[in-house]
């Protein structure tokens, strides 16, 4: 019997779960919608649930992992919510007082067919929405991001932290531009969740 995920070193995990990029798949929106409906059942306190990350951008290559952002009221007990999610099949990757990152679809044999990263946040912590919208509304920036990811793919195939860090300046610059353009797009109380 092989090692459990919790017994593996970071290097072993990176080799079991390498960076893989693929052309956009139409099924990703459906996977998001189904998992978002599941999360609404588990977390009725979630104010908003969004599809974020590259799988939400139809024009670019992406890791076949659905990134989901779930915002809960600031007064919620994040450790309690984390427990609900881990009891429902999610694995906690990291946590801080205001954020919890979880995943689903990682197994001792590699990726499952459907893989999710859940970014659990307090309301208002959602820069990823601005970045997503900027790429959706600026095809040239989306293609530039895709080119950067494809360039980094081989070098960082077994180093997720390095891959993320190498993209950080581009992501920060686009997010800043988006926040200047869109102002308080997601700060409005009446803003409904998006399924894009």
C-alpha positions in Angstrom: 0.0 0.0 0.0 1.4 3.4 -1.0 1.8 6.5 1.1 -1.2 8.7 2.1 -1.1 12.2 0.7 -0.6 13.5 4.3 2.6 11.4 4.5 4.2 12.7 1.3 6.8 15.4 1.0 6.1 18.5 -1.0 8.5 17.2 -3.7 6.6 13.9 -3.8 3.3 15.7 -4.1 4.5 18.0 -6.9 5.6 14.9 -8.9 2.3 13.2 -8.3 0.4 16.3 -9.3 2.5 18.1 -11.9 1.6 21.3 -13.7 -0.5 20.2 -16.8 -1.9 22.6 -19.2 -4.6 21.9 -21.8 -6.8 23.7 -24.3 -10.0 25.1 -22.8 -12.7 22.4 -22.3 -16.4 23.2 -22.6 -17.2 20.8 -19.7 -15.3 23.1 -17.2 -18.3 25.5 -16.9 -20.6 22.6 -16.1 -18.2 21.2 -13.6 -18.1 24.6 -11.9 -21.9 24.9 -11.9 -22.4 21.4 -10.4 -19.7 22.0 -7.7 -21.1 25.4 -6.9 -24.6 23.9 -6.4 -23.0 21.3 -4.1 -21.2 24.0 -2.1 -24.4 26.0 -1.7 -25.9 22.9 0.1 -22.8 22.5 2.3 -22.3 26.2 3.0 -25.7 28.0 3.1 -23.8 30.9 4.7 -21.7 31.5 1.5 -22.8 34.9 0.2 -21.3 34.5 -3.2 -19.6 31.7 -5.2 -17.6 32.4 -8.3 -15.7 30.6 -11.0 -12.2 32.0 -11.1 -8.8 31.1 -12.5 -7.9 30.2 -16.1 -10.7 27.6 -16.5 -13.1 30.6 -16.4 -11.3 32.1 -19.4 -12.6 30.3 -22.6 -9.8 31.6 -24.9 -6.7 30.3 -23.1 -5.0 27.1 -22.0 -5.3 26.1 -18.4 -4.6 23.5 -15.8 -7.7 21.3 -15.8 -8.5 22.3 -12.2 -11.6 24.4 -11.4 -10.8 27.3 -9.1 -13.8 28.4 -7.1 -14.0 31.5 -4.8 -16.6 31.3 -2.0 -17.1 34.4 0.1 -18.7 34.2 3.6 -19.6 36.9 6.0 -16.7 38.2 8.1 -18.4 37.1 11.3 -18.4 33.5 10.2 -16.2 31.0 12.0 -13.8 29.9 9.3 -12.5 26.8 11.2 -16.0 25.6 11.6 -16.7 26.1 7.8 -13.4 24.3 7.0 -14.6 21.4 9.1 -17.8 21.2 7.1 -15.9 21.2 3.9 -13.3 18.6 5.0 -16.2 16.3 6.2 -17.6 16.7 2.6 -14.5 15.5 0.8 -12.3 18.6 0.6 -8.6 18.6 1.9 -7.2 21.7 3.5 -4.1 22.9 1.8 -3.4 26.0 3.8 -5.2 28.5 6.1 -4.7 31.8 7.8 -7.1 33.8 10.0 -9.0 35.2 7.0 -8.5 32.6 4.3 -8.7 28.8 3.8 -7.5 27.0 0.7 -8.9 23.5 0.0 -8.8 21.0 -2.8 -10.9 18.1 -4.0 -9.9 15.5 -6.5 -6.3 14.7 -5.4 -5.8 11.0 -4.7 -2.9 8.8 -3.8 -3.0 7.7 -7.5 -2.9 11.2 -8.9 -5.6 13.5 -10.2 -9.3 12.4 -10.2 -11.3 13.2 -13.3 -12.6 16.4 -11.7 -10.3 18.5 -9.6 -11.3 21.6 -7.6 -9.4 24.3 -5.7 -11.7 26.1 -3.3 -10.6 29.6 -2.1 -12.7 30.3 1.1 -12.6 34.0 1.9 -14.2 36.6 4.1 -16.5 38.9 2.1 -14.6 41.5 0.1 -11.5 39.5 -0.4 -11.8 38.8 -4.1 -9.0 40.3 -6.2 -9.2 37.2 -8.4 -12.6 38.4 -9.8 -10.9 41.6 -11.1 -8.1 39.6 -12.7 -10.6 37.2 -14.3 -12.7 40.0 -15.7 -9.7 41.8 -17.0 -8.7 38.8 -19.0 -12.3 38.1 -20.2 -12.6 41.7 -21.4 -9.0 42.1 -22.8 -8.2 39.2 -25.2 -4.7 40.5 -25.8 -3.9 40.3 -22.1 -5.5 36.9 -21.9 -3.2 35.6 -24.8 -0.2 37.3 -23.1 -1.0 35.4 -19.9 -1.5 32.1 -21.8 1.9 32.6 -23.5 3.6 33.2 -20.1 2.0 30.1 -18.7 3.0 28.0 -21.6 6.6 29.3 -21.4 6.8 28.5 -17.6 5.1 25.1 -17.9 8.2 23.0 -18.7 10.5 24.8 -16.2 8.1 24.6 -13.3 6.2 21.3 -14.2 7.1 19.9 -10.7 7.2 23.2 -8.8 3.8 24.7 -8.2 5.1 27.4 -5.9 7.7 28.5 -8.5 5.1 28.5 -11.2 2.7 30.7 -9.2 5.5 33.0 -8.2 6.7 33.4 -11.8 3.3 34.6 -12.8 2.8 36.9 -9.8 4.0 40.2 -11.3 1.8 39.7 -14.4 -1.3 38.9 -12.3 -0.7 41.8 -9.9 -0.3 44.3 -12.8 -3.5 43.1 -14.5 -5.4 43.1 -11.2 -4.3 46.7 -10.5 -5.4 47.8 -14.0 -8.7 46.0 -13.5 -9.4 47.7 -10.1 -8.7 51.1 -11.7 -11.0 50.3 -14.6 -13.8 48.6 -12.8 -13.6 50.5 -9.5 -16.0 48.9 -7.0 -17.6 46.4 -9.3 -17.8 43.7 -6.6 -18.3 45.9 -3.6 -22.0 46.6 -4.4 -24.3 44.7 -2.0 -26.8 43.9 -4.8 -24.2 42.3 -7.1 -25.5 38.8 -7.9 -23.1 35.8 -8.2 -21.7 35.1 -11.6 -21.4 31.8 -13.2 -18.8 32.8 -15.8 
